[in-house]
Amino acid sequence: MSLPNRSTRSDWPELPFTAWSDTVATLHLWTQIVGKIRLVQTPWTNHSWHVPLYLTARGLSTSPIPCGGRTFEIEFDFLDHQLAINTTEGASRRISLESRTVADLYFSLFDSLSSLGLNIRIHTTPCEIPDGIPFENDTVHRSYDKEFANRFWRALIQCDRIFKEFRSRFTGKCSPVHFFWGSFDLAVTRFSGREAPPHPGGIPHFPDWVAREAYSHEVSSAGFWPGGGGMDYAAFYAYAYPLPEGFARANVKPDGSSWSDSLGEFILPYDVVRSAASPDECLLEFLQSTYDAAADLASWDRSAYEYAPASGQPRS
């Protein structure tokens, strides 16, 4: 069922990638340090669902992490610009988010964990980044613009809200709305229930077996990322795996959406959404039309899994 309240253009902040690209690079690596802590402490869940971060009313959180019989949580606070560590015993530590090197944040975080009796080790090579510098040696990335970090979080909050509405329309297997620190994007994925051919792998510092497990079943996926990797603007994306015949030629909406041969997915610039008369409806149209194309071309059993947004009743 569609939500009664809709955002306005003013709720979607300007997010020009070129104005904060250095902060993106640094923040990406900081989230990897925190994400890897969750990775090593959390039981494996299919499709690597045990590793992402999640949106909160202040930033991005690991959610509770077990450590023996204890539990702790790490949160990026983009209002007070702190990295907060909280334990269930009531102990806490705070690390300032400011212009500081990746190495400095790495050592500060692990010193803080150690002071709380949380003795954890991670693999320090960044994931999904070619020629990544081990965190403890990275004195190159050191930028943090508080204004743009806050804007990014505010944009993620809007995306998270709409992705969750879109997710609610599907009763089959569907991921939570995840922030994947490896690729630095927010994503939601629907599954047809059928197995997929083995993924080719080849992602930098990302084991092929992990990629194959992540894409073990047929999916239609969509997400948002702030730019980078040759794209100098924030954008929404949508793809299908395996790629159905004719998907690249599908009639995807709204105007401004386009197929990228280099990425193998549909792209919708963030600015098209934030400048629309109804940003929410614009983004939902992109999510729905890309899913429609993937599901129809791959012959998903749509009647078994979908709800009609207007009535909240099963499609069938």
C-alpha positions in Angstrom: 0.0 0.0 0.0 1.4 3.4 -0.9 2.3 5.7 2.0 0.0 8.8 2.5 2.9 11.2 3.2 5.3 12.2 0.4 8.5 14.1 0.4 9.1 17.4 -1.3 12.1 18.6 -3.3 13.6 20.3 -0.3 13.9 16.9 1.5 16.4 15.7 -1.1 19.7 17.6 -0.6 22.0 18.6 -3.4 24.8 16.1 -3.7 27.2 17.1 -6.5 29.8 14.4 -6.5 32.7 16.5 -7.7 32.3 18.8 -4.6 32.9 16.0 -2.1 34.6 13.2 -4.0 37.6 13.1 -1.7 35.3 12.8 1.3 33.5 9.9 -0.5 36.8 8.1 -0.9 37.7 8.5 2.7 34.3 7.7 4.1 34.0 4.6 1.9 37.2 3.3 3.5 36.1 4.2 7.0 32.8 2.3 6.5 34.9 -0.7 5.3 36.8 -0.8 8.6 33.6 -0.8 10.6 31.9 -3.2 8.2 34.7 -5.7 8.4 34.3 -5.8 12.2 30.7 -6.9 11.7 31.8 -9.4 9.1 34.3 -11.3 11.3 32.0 -11.2 14.4 28.7 -12.2 12.8 27.5 -15.7 11.6 27.4 -16.0 7.8 24.0 -15.3 6.2 23.1 -16.1 2.6 24.1 -13.5 0.0 26.4 -11.8 2.6 23.5 -10.3 4.4 25.5 -10.5 7.6 27.9 -7.7 6.6 25.9 -4.5 5.6 25.3 -1.3 7.6 21.8 0.1 8.2 20.3 3.6 8.2 19.4 5.2 11.6 18.0 8.5 12.8 21.5 9.7 13.2 23.6 7.9 10.5 24.7 4.4 9.7 24.9 1.5 12.2 26.3 -2.0 12.3 23.2 -3.1 14.3 24.1 -5.2 17.4 27.3 -7.3 17.0 28.1 -10.4 19.2 31.4 -10.8 20.9 31.5 -13.9 23.1 28.6 -13.4 25.5 28.7 -9.7 25.0 27.1 -7.4 22.4 28.2 -4.0 21.0 27.3 -1.7 18.2 29.2 0.9 16.1 27.4 3.9 14.6 28.5 6.7 12.3 26.7 9.7 13.7 26.4 12.3 10.9 24.7 14.9 13.2 27.4 15.2 15.9 30.0 13.7 13.5 31.2 11.0 15.8 31.9 7.3 15.5 30.1 5.8 18.5 30.8 2.5 20.1 28.2 1.3 22.6 28.1 -1.9 24.6 25.2 -3.6 26.3 26.9 -3.1 29.7 26.5 0.7 29.2 30.1 1.5 28.3 30.8 3.7 25.3 33.6 5.4 23.4 33.4 8.3 20.9 35.8 9.1 18.0 35.6 12.4 16.2 34.7 12.3 12.5 36.9 15.0 11.0 39.6 15.3 8.4 41.9 12.5 9.5 43.7 9.7 7.7 42.3 6.2 7.3 45.2 4.9 9.3 44.5 7.3 12.2 40.8 6.3 12.3 41.8 2.6 12.1 44.1 2.8 15.1 41.8 5.0 17.1 38.9 2.6 16.6 40.8 -0.5 17.5 42.4 1.2 20.5 38.9 2.1 21.7 37.6 -1.5 21.1 40.5 -2.8 23.1 39.8 -0.5 26.0 36.3 -1.9 26.1 37.7 -5.5 26.2 36.6 -6.1 22.6 39.7 -7.8 21.1 38.9 -8.2 17.4 41.1 -8.6 14.3 40.2 -7.9 10.7 41.7 -8.4 7.2 42.9 -4.8 6.5 43.0 -4.8 2.7 39.9 -2.9 1.3 37.4 -4.9 -0.6 36.2 -4.1 -4.2 38.8 -1.4 -4.6 41.7 -2.0 -7.1 45.1 -1.4 -5.6 43.6 -0.7 -2.1 46.0 0.4 0.6 45.8 -1.6 3.9 44.0 0.5 6.4 46.9 0.8 8.8 49.1 2.2 6.1 46.7 4.5 4.4 47.7 8.1 5.0 46.5 9.2 1.5 42.8 9.4 2.2 42.1 12.0 4.8 39.2 14.2 3.8 35.9 14.7 5.7 33.5 17.4 4.8 30.9 17.5 7.6 28.3 19.3 5.4 28.4 16.8 2.6 28.6 13.7 4.9 25.4 15.0 6.5 23.8 15.6 3.1 24.7 12.1 2.0 23.1 10.6 5.0 20.0 12.7 4.4 19.8 11.5 0.8 20.2 7.9 2.1 17.3 8.4 4.5 15.0 9.4 1.6 16.2 6.5 -0.5 15.8 4.0 2.4 12.2 5.1 2.9 11.3 4.6 -0.7 13.2 1.4 -1.1 11.3 0.0 1.9 8.0 1.0 0.4 8.9 -0.7 -2.9 10.1 -3.8 -0.9 6.7 -4.0 0.8 5.0 -4.7 -2.5 6.7 -8.1 -2.8 5.9 -11.2 -0.8 8.6 -13.5 -2.2 12.2 -13.6 -1.0 13.5 -10.0 -0.8 16.6 -8.5 0.9 16.3 -5.9 3.7 17.4 -2.5 2.5 21.2 -2.8 3.0 24.1 -0.4 2.9 26.9 -2.4 1.4 30.3 -0.9 2.5 32.2 -2.9 -0.2 30.6 -1.0 -3.1 29.4 1.9 -0.9 25.8 1.8 -2.0 22.3 1.3 -0.6 20.5 -1.6 -2.3 17.3 -3.8 -2.2 17.0 -7.1 -4.1 14.1 -9.3 -5.1 14.5 -13.0 -5.9 12.5 -15.1 -8.4 13.2 -18.3 -6.4 15.2 -19.9 -9.3 18.9 -20.8 -9.2 21.2 -18.7 -11.4 24.3 -19.7 -13.4 27.6 -19.3 -11.5 28.7 -15.6 -11.3 31.9 -15.0 -13.2 33.6 -13.2 -10.2 36.6 -11.1 -10.9 35.8 -8.3 -8.4 39.0 -6.8 -6.9 39.7 -8.2 -3.4 36.4 -10.0 -3.3 36.7 -13.8 -3.5 34.9 -15.4 -6.4 33.2 -17.9 -4.2 31.6 -15.0 -2.3 30.3 -13.5 -5.5 28.9 -16.8 -6.6 27.1 -17.3 -3.3 25.8 -13.8 -3.4 24.3 -14.4 -6.9 23.4 -18.0 -6.5 19.8 -17.2 -7.4 18.1 -15.1 -10.0 17.6 -11.5 -8.9 16.2 -8.1 -9.8 18.2 -5.5 -7.8 18.2 -1.7 -7.5 20.2 0.8 -5.5 21.8 4.2 -5.0 25.4 5.3 -4.8 27.0 8.8 -4.6 29.2 8.5 -7.7 32.7 7.3 -8.4 34.3 4.6 -10.5 34.2 6.8 -13.6 30.7 8.3 -12.8 30.9 11.9 -11.7 27.3 12.2 -10.4 25.1 10.4 -7.8 22.7 8.0 -9.4 20.2 5.2 -8.9 20.8 1.9 -10.7 18.9 -1.3 -11.5 20.1 -4.6 -12.9 19.1 -8.2 -13.3 21.2 -11.3 -12.9 21.3 -13.3 -15.0 20.6 -10.7 -17.7 17.4 -11.5 -19.5 17.4 -11.3 -23.3 16.2 -7.8 -24.3 16.6 -6.2 -20.9 18.9 -3.5 -22.1 16.2 -2.4 -24.7 13.4 -2.3 -22.2 11.1 0.7 -21.9 12.2 2.0 -18.5 10.7 5.1 -16.9 10.9 7.9 -16.0 12.5 10.2 -18.6 16.1 10.5 -17.8 16.7 6.8 -17.3 19.2 5.1 -19.6 21.0 1.9 -20.1 24.8 1.8 -19.5 26.7 -0.7 -21.6 29.8 -0.3 -19.4 28.0 -1.0 -16.2 25.4 -3.4 -17.5 22.5 -1.7 -15.7 20.0 1.0 -16.0 20.9 4.4 -14.5 18.8 7.3 -13.3 20.6 10.4 -12.1 19.9 11.5 -8.5 19.2 15.0 -9.7 16.4 13.8 -11.9 14.7 12.4 -8.8 15.3 15.4 -6.5 14.1 17.9 -9.1 10.9 16.0 -10.0 7.5 17.3 -9.0 7.2 14.2 -6.8 10.6 12.7 -6.0 9.0 9.7 -4.4 6.8 8.8 -7.3 9.7 9.4 -9.7 11.9 7.0 -7.9 9.2 4.4 -7.4 8.5 4.6 -11.2 12.1 3.7 -11.9 12.1 0.9 -9.4 8.9 -0.6 -10.6 9.6 -0.3 -14.4 13.0 -1.9 -14.1 11.6 -4.7 -12.0 8.7 -5.1 -14.5 11.2 -5.5 -17.4 13.4 -8.0 -15.5 10.5 -10.1 -14.2 8.5 -10.2 -17.5 11.5 -10.9 -19.7 12.7 -13.7 -17.4 9.2 -15.1 -16.9 9.0 -14.7 -13.1 5.9 -16.1 -11.4 4.7 -12.6 -10.6 1.2 -13.4 -9.4 2.6 -15.5 -6.6 4.8 -12.7 -5.1 3.2 -9.3 -5.7 0.8 -7.0 -3.9 -1.1 -4.2 -5.7 0.2 -0.9 -4.2 -3.3 0.8 -4.2 -5.2 -1.9 -2.4 -2.6 -3.9 -0.5 -4.2 -7.1 -1.9 -2.4 -9.9 -3.7 -2.0 -9.3 -7.4 -3.8 -12.6 -8.2 
